């Protein structure tokens, strides 16, 4: 009797159109392959004028059909930093970035590991937005409008507050040192 093997990897790599892709599947298990990430690059797509995320030279997809890309390069940089910062303890429910088919970005508090993000939309889980021809170009795209501005604003404000506090702390350290030296 053969035992049926279940695919427990949420994070999978596949080849299509002479390119390697990296994507998230539907099941919610540990992302253990994230621990082996060596580098993450941000590349600008000339045709769409959007920034795409490449993990170890494989493009990041939301599912097997949609390339995850954003017009805001700063937000892609934040995503890159969050993935690198938390790559050792990434779990789908705890992960700082949850990529869905509709390109919804959720930065989740790592301590709240038993909950999905509040604005996670289940109705887009198994539907693809883009279709590709044999050259790998997008043929038919249906736009899914998702309100992510609040999430983006919260991320940007948190990051700027952190940066400002670090700058203030560093400048106070420098002034204290100069006072002591004088």
C-alpha positions in Angstrom: 0.0 0.0 0.0 1.4 3.4 -1.0 1.0 6.4 1.2 -0.3 9.5 -0.5 2.2 12.4 -0.1 0.7 15.7 0.6 2.4 18.8 -0.7 2.9 20.9 2.5 4.9 23.6 0.9 3.2 26.9 0.5 6.2 28.3 -1.2 7.0 26.5 -4.5 9.3 27.0 -7.4 8.5 26.2 -11.0 9.7 26.9 -14.5 7.6 28.4 -17.3 8.6 30.2 -20.5 12.3 29.7 -19.8 12.1 31.5 -16.5 12.0 30.4 -12.9 9.1 31.6 -10.8 8.5 31.5 -7.1 4.9 31.4 -5.8 2.6 30.9 -2.8 0.1 28.0 -3.0 -3.3 27.9 -1.3 -2.5 25.7 1.7 -1.3 27.3 5.0 1.8 25.5 6.2 5.3 26.6 7.2 7.4 28.5 4.7 10.6 26.6 5.6 12.3 27.3 2.2 12.4 31.0 3.2 15.3 30.2 5.6 17.5 29.6 2.6 17.0 33.0 0.9 20.4 34.4 -0.2 19.3 37.6 -1.9 16.3 39.6 -2.8 16.4 42.0 -5.7 14.0 44.7 -7.0 13.8 45.1 -10.7 11.9 47.6 -12.7 9.7 46.1 -15.5 10.0 48.5 -18.5 6.8 47.4 -20.1 4.5 47.8 -17.1 6.6 50.5 -15.3 6.3 48.5 -12.1 8.8 47.1 -9.7 9.0 43.3 -9.3 10.5 41.3 -6.5 13.0 38.6 -7.3 14.0 36.1 -4.6 17.2 34.2 -5.6 16.7 35.2 -9.3 13.2 33.9 -9.3 10.3 36.3 -9.8 7.7 36.4 -7.0 4.2 35.5 -7.9 0.9 35.8 -6.0 -0.2 32.5 -7.5 0.9 30.6 -10.7 -0.6 33.3 -12.9 0.0 36.7 -11.4 3.4 38.5 -11.1 3.6 40.4 -7.8 4.5 44.0 -8.8 4.0 47.5 -7.5 4.4 50.9 -8.9 5.8 52.2 -5.6 9.5 51.1 -5.4 9.8 52.2 -1.8 7.0 49.8 -0.8 8.8 47.0 -2.6 11.9 47.9 -0.6 10.0 47.7 2.6 8.6 44.3 1.6 12.2 43.1 0.8 13.4 44.3 4.2 10.5 42.6 6.0 11.1 39.3 4.2 14.9 39.4 5.0 14.3 40.4 8.6 11.9 37.6 9.3 13.0 34.9 7.0 14.1 32.5 9.8 10.7 32.4 11.6 8.3 32.8 8.7 5.0 31.1 9.0 2.1 31.8 6.7 -0.1 33.0 9.5 2.7 35.0 11.1 4.4 36.2 8.0 4.9 39.9 7.6 3.8 39.7 4.0 0.8 37.8 2.8 0.5 37.8 -0.9 -2.9 37.0 -2.4 -4.2 36.7 -5.9 -5.4 40.3 -5.8 -2.0 41.6 -4.8 -3.2 42.5 -1.3 -0.3 43.2 1.0 -0.8 42.6 4.7 1.9 43.3 7.3 0.9 41.1 10.2 2.0 41.4 13.8 4.2 38.3 14.3 2.9 37.8 17.9 -0.7 37.3 16.7 0.0 34.0 15.1 -3.5 32.4 15.3 -5.3 34.9 13.2 -5.5 35.8 9.5 -5.2 39.5 8.7 -8.5 41.4 9.3 -8.7 42.7 5.7 -7.8 39.3 4.1 -10.3 38.6 1.4 -11.1 34.9 0.8 -13.2 35.4 -2.3 -10.1 35.8 -4.5 -8.2 32.8 -3.2 -8.3 30.5 -6.3 -8.9 32.9 -9.1 -6.2 34.2 -11.5 -6.3 37.7 -12.9 -3.8 37.5 -15.7 -3.5 35.1 -18.6 -0.3 34.6 -20.5 0.4 33.7 -24.2 3.3 31.4 -25.2 5.7 34.4 -25.1 5.0 35.1 -21.4 3.1 38.3 -22.1 -0.1 39.3 -20.4 -3.0 38.8 -22.8 -6.1 39.5 -20.8 -6.1 41.4 -17.5 -9.1 42.0 -15.3 -8.5 44.7 -12.7 -9.4 43.9 -9.2 -9.7 47.1 -7.2 -8.6 46.5 -3.6 -8.4 49.2 -0.9 -4.8 48.9 0.4 -4.1 52.5 1.0 -4.7 52.3 4.8 -2.3 49.4 5.0 0.3 51.2 3.0 -0.1 54.5 5.0 0.2 52.5 8.2 3.4 50.9 7.0 5.0 54.1 5.8 4.1 55.9 9.1 5.5 53.1 11.2 8.7 53.0 9.2 9.2 56.8 9.3 8.5 56.9 13.0 11.1 54.2 13.5 13.6 56.0 11.3 13.0 59.3 13.1 13.4 57.8 16.5 16.7 56.1 15.5 18.0 59.4 14.1 17.0 61.2 17.3 18.7 58.5 19.5 21.9 58.6 17.4 22.1 62.4 17.5 21.6 62.5 21.2 24.4 59.9 21.6 26.7 62.1 19.5 25.8 65.2 21.4 26.4 63.5 24.8 29.7 62.2 23.5 30.8 65.7 22.4 29.8 67.2 25.7 31.8 64.5 27.6 34.8 65.1 25.4 34.6 68.9 25.8 
